Amino acid sequence: MPLPPDADNASDAPTAPSAQPAPGVPAPAASGSTLEPVDDRGTLPPRPDSAPSSRFGRLARLTALAPKVLPFAVEGMRRAINTRPGQRERTEDEERESRAKMLSTAKKTAEAMLKTLGDMKGLPLKFGQMASYIDGLAPPGYEDKFQEVLKRLQAKAPPVSREAAVQVVKSELGGSPQTIFAAFDLDPFAAASVGQVHRATTKGGDVVAVKVQYPGIDKAIENDLKSLSMLETMFAPVGRRYHSKETLEEVRAVFMAELDYSKEAETSETFRRIHADDDQIVIPRVHHSLTTRRVLTLELIGGQDYATFVKTASQEEKNAAGATIFRFMFRPLHVHGLMYADPHPGNYRFLGGGKVGFLDFGCVKQLPPHLATAMSSYIRAAQKEDWGAFYRACHDVLGFDESDRDGWRLYTEYVKTMLEPLRYDRPFKYTQQYAREAVAYLVRGGRDIVFKDDDPLPNLPKPIHMPSDLTFVNRLQWGFASVMGGLEAEANFFRIVDPWLDAAVTPPPT
């Protein structure tokens, strides 16, 4: 599983509260729900009708946030790589003072990010969601304090006004919620980067989750991508060496596709077919007659959210759930080349006995068959310790440069580290330390390449020539390792993946 870091993380999962009914069991109407738009004024501040979409307005918000975030990020980098070679070590008093300052600012930094990114939605919110759960991105020692605030971004971003949600339903389904549904709660129970989720009941009596896209979010994301494109152009003389244009085009294609809920509905059905023989994997049924490009209606899944499950489940239950999540992620990848690239905690509902519900299918990448086959082949080579075949794959598939001695050693050893759960026919236990080390390993190794002892100035690392199709692999592997590390899931993952590695990659079932 290769690198380099990708741009995103995040999800718009319809994560219902832990007291939700099991699939197919009707739920009572939520208290305070209504079918008519209600004035948002009163004791609560009014909700906006849409996310801010102006390109320069969005840049201005991020610019205002930068002074609060950059010192925290710089300190995080310093702690991850210790100190630059030749740099003076801090005294004990200086280190103690730095720690005290960081502890006081970690929560403030996260609160500032929560407010700004939550209001902006779109790509900035996706970055915030990624920081909220991927271990290793916050400064060592401050992860918990930082992430406890940002976790609210996973499914509790500020919603838009009731009137705005009603207008989206009207324009997409041809009628107001009270005419389309038997009941519809105008207050969403989840809200994330692209849309918010409402509880409803269909005319046929099915309890559903209705994901409603934020008005103007397509323009907001398009402007975010234009801003990234502008930065790419500014740094083109350097960035093009690292295939920045191709990477940005891949990011654009994936995120713009995520705005089409009808495509997400089709992908959800594909995953249902792939896992039809695995009764531990639950994927909500799509109500296609109530689904369009900007409205997605799904069966409402019950169970527990990730945080509750981690706190209350036995280790045996966590191990069983971890094995289910593993099968869900990697069977489609190795058998059909279908990469689920959004592994964050808001996308799971834990239903007991190792059964897990999966909720969001907006960020899925179909890999070319030859690339999926090649990924399976270098895993098999590492299992057999056939290092000749493994290193050839690192060169031919992942684009690592053998002539770059330092980079070659760093990247190939990193891949071995990420493959550790699959390499040996024995149980492997995921931990938060393992997940954090996946990030820290690259940071430390990158430090040694950029800051060489005998060079007074930083050095640009030599580029690797990885296929743009693999842009989102790090999002998958870092996020997946963090989710599994939170569960401390243990299983023989070698045996789980073994039947898939030698199979021919075939198109997903239709």
N, C-alpha and C positions, 0 to 999 in steps of 0.2 A: 504494500500500500504506500504510494508515493507522496510527494509534496507538489508544488509549493502552496503556501497559504492562499485560500480563496477569499473572496470578498464578503461572503454572506454568513449568516446563520439564521435562521429563525423560522418561525412558523406562524400560521394563523389557525391553530388547532381549536376545534370546538370542544374545549375542555369543560365539561359540566362539573358542578360541585359534587362532592363525594356522596351526597345523599340521592343522587339521580337514580331512576328506576333502571332495571335491567332492560336490554333491548326488547322492544315489543310490549312492555308493560306500561299502560297509560299512567301519567303523573297528574296530580292535581294542579290546577292553575296556580302560578306563583302569586304570593301576596303582593298586592299593588299592581298587578298586571292589568292592562287595559287594551282595548282595541282601538281607541281613539287617540290621536295626538294630544299630548298634554303640554301646557306651557311649562318650560323648564325653569322658569324663574321661581323664586321663593327662597327657601333656606339653602339650596344648593346653587353653585354658580352655573350659569347657562352653558350648555354644551355647544361647541361650534357646529356649523352645518357641514363642514368639510375640513379635511386636512389642508394646511397651507401648501399651495402648489407653485407659487412664483419661484423661479429659479434663484433669483438674487435674494429674495426673502428667506429662502431655505439656507442659502449660503451664509446670510447674515446671522441666522440663529446658531449655526455651527461655529461661526467665527466668535460669537459671544461666549460659547461654551468652552472653546479651546483653552483659555487661560486657566480654567478650573480643572481641566483634564490633563493637560500636558505635564505639569510637575509630577502628578501621580504616575503617569506613564513612564516618564524618565526615571523615576525612582524604581519603578518596577523593572525596567530594563537593567538598571544598575545592579539590583539584587539578583536578577536572574543570571547575570554573567559575572557576578562578583565585582571585580574592578578591572578597568582597562589595564593592560600590561604597562608598567612604568608609572601608574597613577598612585599617589600617596594613599595609604590605608587610613581610614578614619580611626580616630582615637575612641576609646570606650565611651567617653562623655559625648563625643559627636554622634556616635552610633545610637546611644541612648536617646539623645535629643531628636535625632532623625526618626527613630521608631515612634516616639511620643507624638511627633508632628504628623506622621503618616497615619497613626491610629485615629487622630482627631479629624483628619481630612478625608479618610477613605469613605466614610459614610456621607460626608458633605459632597464629595465628588460624585458618588453614586446617585445621591438625591438630585443633583443638578442634571446628570444624564437622564435620570428617570423623567424629570419634568420636560426637558427639551426634546429628547428623542420620542417620548410618549406622545407629545403634541404633534411632532412632525410626521410620525408614522413612516411608511415606506422604507427605503434603504437604511437611513440612520437608525430606525427602530430595529431593523434586522441586525445591525452591528451590535446594538445594545443587548438584544436577546442572546447573541452569541457570547458576549462577555458575561452574561448572567449565569451561564452554566458550563462553559468549557473551562475545565481546570487548567491552570497554568498561564492564563492571560492577565490575571491581576498579580500585583507584587507578592512574592512569597511571604506568607505570614499574615496577609491581609485579605485573602480570598473570601473567607466567610463573611466578614463585615461588609465587604464590597458587594458580594453577590446576593446577600440577603435582601438588599434594597432592590437591585436590578431584577430579581426574580419576578417582581410584579409586572415586568414587561412581557413575560412569557404568554400571559393570557388576560392581563388586566390593564391594558393600555387605556387611556381616556377615550370613551366612546364619542360618537357624534350625536347630534340632537335626534330626538325621536322623529321629528318632522322629516329630517334628511333621510333617515332609514326608510320611512314610509314612502317617500318619493322614489327611492331606488326600487323598492318592491313594485310600486305602481308602474314605473317605466319598463321594468323587466318582465313582470308577470301579467300586466294588463289590468290590474285592479288593486285596490287598497288591501292591506293585510286582512281586514275584517271580512272582505268578500272572497278572498282566496283561501283563507284558513278558517277552521272552526274556532281556533283561539290563537292568539299571537301576543307574546309579551314584548312590549315596546322597549323595555329595559334589557339590554343584552347581558348575558351571563359570562361572556368572554369577549375580549377585544384585543386585536394584535396589529400587525404591521400593514395588512392589506384590507382587512374587513373585521366586522364584529358579528357575534353569534347570538341569535335569539331563540328562545324556546317557543315551540308552537305545536299545535295539533292539527292534523289534516282533516279534511271533510270526511275521510274514511276512518278517522279515529286513531291514526298513528301519531305517536309522540315523536317530534322531529327537532333537529337543530338546523336553523336556517342561517346560513352564513351570508351576510349582506356586505357588499363591497363599499368602502368609503367613497362618497362622491369626490371626483377629481383626483383620486389616488393614482390613476394611470398617468395623468399629467405630472403629478409630483414625482413619480418614479422616473418618468422620462426625463424630467429636468435634473434629477439626481444623476442619472446616467450621462447627461450632457455635461454636467460639471466634472464627472470623472473623466469623460472624454477630453475636456479642456485641459485637465491636469496631465493626461497622457500625452497630449500634443505638446505641452510646454516642456515635458521631460523626454520627448521623443528621441533625441540623440543618444540618450542613455537607455531609456525604457525599451526601445525597439530591439536592443540586444537581448532583452529578457522576454521578448514576445508579448509586450504589454498590449499591443493593439489586438492581437488574436485573443488574449485573455479577456480583455474588455468586451469584445464582441461575443464571447461565450457567456459572460456574465449578463450582458444585455439580453441575449436570446432566452436564457433561463428565466430571468426575472420578468420579462415581458410576457412570456408564456404563463407565468404564475398568475397573471391578471385575468386569465380566461378560465372561469370556473367550470365551463362546459368541458374543457380539456381535462381539468382535474377530475371531473366526474368519470370520464372515460378511463383515466389512469387508475382511479380507485377500483373500478370494475375489473381492470386487468389484474391488479393485485389480488382481488377476490378469487379470480379464476386460478391464478398461480398457486394460491394457498388453500384451494378448496378441500384438499384432503388432510389439512392440519386443523383439527378442531380447537387447538389452543390459540389460534390466530383469528381474531374477530375484526372484520372490516365492515363498517356500517353500510347498509344498502342505500343507494342513491334513489331519490324520488325524481326521476328524469322529467316528468311533466311539470315539476316545480323548480327546475334548474335551468339557468341561462348563463350567459357570459358573466353576469355580475351578481347572481343569486344562486346559491348552492344549498339544496335541501337534502338532509341526510337523516337516517335513523338515529335517534338519540341513544347513545351508549351510556350505560351506568358505570358502576365500579368506583375505584379510588383514583385520585390523582397521584402523580409521582411522589410529591413531598410526603403526603399522608402514608402512602405505601412504604416508603423508606423508613418512616418513623415507627410504624406499627406492625409490619409483616415479620414473620419469622425468617431466619436465614434460609431455611429450606424453601419457603415460598419465593424469596428473592432469587435464589439459584434457578428455580423452575421458570420464573418470569424472564430472567436473563437469557436462558437458553431459548425461550420463545422469541425474544427480541432478536437474538442472533440469527435464528432461522428466517425470520421475517426480512432481515436486512440482506443476508448473503445468499440465500437460495436464488432470488431473482437476479442478483448480480452475476453469479457464476453460471447459472443455467440459461438465463435469457439476456444477459448484458444490461439489465435494468437496475440502475443505481438510485436508491432512495437516499437523497442527499440532505434530508432535513431531520436529523435524529434527536432534536431537543426534547426535554422532558414533558412539555405541554402536549405532545402528540400521542401520549399513551394513557390508557385507562386500564387499571388492574382489576380483573374480574374474579380472582381467586383460583387456586389450584394450578397456577402457571399460565392461566388464560389471560391474554392481553388484547385490548382493543387498540387499533391504530386509526388515527383520525385525519391526518392531513397528507394530501398527495399533490401539493402544488409544485414542489421542487423535486422532480424526478428526471433523471438523465438516461436516455437510451444510448448505450455505447455501441460502436461498431463491433460486429462479432469477433473480428480478429483481435481487437483490443481486449475484450472480455476474456477470450481464450488465452491471450498472453498473460493477463493478470493471474489466471489460474495456474499457468505454467510456472511462473516464478515462485508462487507459493509452494507448489509441488517440489520444485528444485530445492528450495530452502528446507523443506521437510526431509528430503533425501540427502541433504548436505552435498548436493551436486553443485559446487560453487562455480564451476565453469559455466554451466547452463544459467545459474542465477545471475552471474555478472554479465553474461551476454544479454540477458533480458533487461538488466538495469541500463545497459547501453542502448539496445535496440528498441525497447518499449518505453522506458522512462526518460531516455535522452540524457543520461549522465555521461560526462566526458572523462574518459579514462586518462587523458593527458593532464587533466587537472587533479593532481595528486591529492591535495587537501580536500577539495570538494568531493572527489570520488569516494574517499574514505568516509567523510561525514555522511553523505547521502546513502551510500550502500549500508553502512552500519545502522543508520536511522531506519531504513526499510526493514532490516533484520529485527530491530527493536519492536517495530509496529506489528511484525508478523509473529512475535513470540507466543501469543495465545494459540496459534495454529500450528506451530512447528513440532510440537512433541505430543506423543500419544499418552497424555496424562492430564489430570485436572489442572486448570489454570484459574487463579483468582484475580479478577480485576480489582484494583484499588485506586483511590484518588491519587496516591503517590505515583502510580504507573501512568495515569492520565496526565499529570502535571509534568512528569519527566519527558513525555513525548514532545511537549512544547519547549521545555527548558533545554533539552538536548540540542535542538537546532539553534537556539539562541546562543548557547555557549560555543558550539562549533562555528557558528557564523562569526562570533566575536574573534575567534582565533584566526579566521581567514581575513577578516577586514582589518584587524589591528595586529599586524605582525611585529614581533619584537624588534626587528632590525629596520623597520620602516617608520619614519616620523609621521607620515600621513596615512589616512585610511586607504585601503585598497578595495576596488570594486570586485566582488566575487565573479568568477567566470560563469556565464549563463549555462543553464541546462535547457535542453530542447525537448521538453515534455509536450505531448499532444494536448491541444486545448480542450479536448474531450475530458481530460482528467482534472480540469480546473477545480472541481468541487470535491475531489477525493479527500483533501485534508479536512474540509468541513465534516465529511462523513466520519473519518477515522478519529479525529479529535473529539467530536461531539459524542460519538458512540462510546469511546473509551471513558469519557466523563460520566455518561449515563450509567454504564456498567460499573464504573468505579463507585458511584453513589450507592448502587445496590450491593457492592462487594460480591458480585455474582461469580460463582465458581462452577465450572463444568469441564468436561473433556471436549473442548471446541474442535480439536483435531478430528475427532470421530464425527462430529456434526457436519463439518465441512467436507470430509473425505469423499462422500459419494458424488459430490458436484464437480470436483476439480478435473476429473478426466472425461466428463461428459461433453459432447459437442454442444456448442452454444446454439440454441434454436430460438426463433421468434417467440414472443410471448403469446400465450393462447388467446384466441379471439372467439 
